[in-house]
Amino acid sequence: MKGRLLSVAYAFVVLFLVIAAQHAHVQLVERSAILDRPGDPRRAQSVRLRGELLDATGVPLARSVGERRLYAAGAALSQIVGYSSPIYGESGLEAALDPILAPAAGDDATSTSVASLFGRRTAVPERRGGQVVLTLRRDIAQVVDRALPDGIRGAAIVMDPRSGAVLAIVNRPAFDPNSLASDWNKLHARGDAPFLNRGLNGLYPPGSTFKMVTASAALDSGSSNLDDGFEDPGYYNIGGFSLHNAEHEATGYQSFTGAFALSSNVDFAQIGVKLGLDTFYDYLHRFQIGQDMVLVVPASRDEVPPQATVSDSELAQMAFGQGSLAVTPLRMALVGATIANGGVLMHPTLVKEIQSPGTTAVRIAPVVWTRPISAQTAQNMRDLMLAVVKYGTGTAAKLASVAVAGKTGTATHPGGQPDAWFVCFAPAMQPRLVVAVIVEDAGYGGVVAAPVARAILAGALPLYQ
């Protein structure tokens, strides 16, 4: 009996060893071949190590840890960085740079596995994508994110006017790409478009921020000069329309500087009509307004009516940023950047360096786009924008230790309160940063948007020397 039991036990031991050996063979020898089968779903998880998106200082804004994609800036840069999801696909820079970030087939790296314990090396599928260094800065985006109030709709953009580098694009509302899967249905059920990149794709009447363009055109073309004076009785009648200021107030007699600083619609309607339609449109083209913008991610084209359809009354309204005009916040940031950069418009860029697997890193150099205005006109415009912050409609943007040049905008539109705008740069004499802020349906630019811009400059300037 005892011998029979030993025989049974021995048989079980042998069977166990056979099963264990087969399991070890599968795990240590055949695992690589199994995972390399095109139809095996585990293959993609094993081989697709998506490349990183780094900010300009080297902080990983998007990186893969196992099967998870992690986003260091969270909601602050959610629309511009975007997301990469096996369920929902890609958006933002994750989508635009997918050909670089996604691993290419055939880049298997050989690494040591448990099989090395048995003197065998096995190919572990590890296809790594390329790495992209962006111009974005997480620290500056976090400053902007803190400055923009919650519960609003709007955007803020920060740029370096000297290079065209986009440092931050922060939108309200936003979403956290780290919790995309759990939040997806809730986000899509909302009515305030949390996936919309308002900074690049939102189209808004620019309001009085557009006086930067009109004033630049008038001074650069010589149709007006800083010594000109204007009478503002509170209205301007043209073509059967009566145009007025935001509060229907009269600013009285003002110099060109006073008209700009106090943001008189009546005065700028006159300046625009005197400028003339042909010259006005010439400068729209010089500033690239209404033209396609070549950017790594899609940016909406400004809405500008065909010149042949524009009447004198429409021209008068466009001169102070109303009528049929609609622009993106990025466009107004570029107008401010042109003035800050001495009249030279640099091409906006989001990418600093690209490193594809097995290749030398490619650095993206700054590119001059065009020169819309002369250096002298840019200097005159800087002085006008200094006056706005010193004693005009933008005093809420003042900083104690740094001179700020800016322009307010209060853009009316059907069906809501005006959109609040502010565009500025600092330090005014040697600009390092340009900021454009829009808050939808919020009221006056000088009351709502200017304090936001001030907070952004106060927090970002020490970080960006």
Secondary structure, DSSP 8 states (H G I E B T S, - for coil): -HHHHHHHHHHHHHHHHHHHHHHHHIIIIIHHHHHTSTT-HHHHHHHEE---EE-TTS-EEEEEETTEEEETTGGGGHHHH--EETTTEE-HHHHHTHHHHS--TT--EEE--GGGGGT--EEE--EE--EEEES--HHHHHHHHHHS-TT--EEEEEE-TTT-BEEEEEEES---GGGHHHHHHHHHH-SS-TT--HHHH--B--GGGGHHHHHHHHHHHTSS-TT-EEEE-SEEEETTEEEE-TTS---EEEEHHHHHHTT-HHHHHHHHHHH-HHHHHHHHHHTTTTS----SS-----B---GGG--HHHHHHHHTT-TT-BB-HHHHHHHHHHHHTTT-EE--B-EEEEE-TTS--EE----EEE--S-HHHHHHHHHHHHHHHHHSTTGGG--SSS--EEEEEEE--TTSS-EEEEEEEESSSS--EEEEEEETT---IIIIIHHHHHHHHHHHGGG--
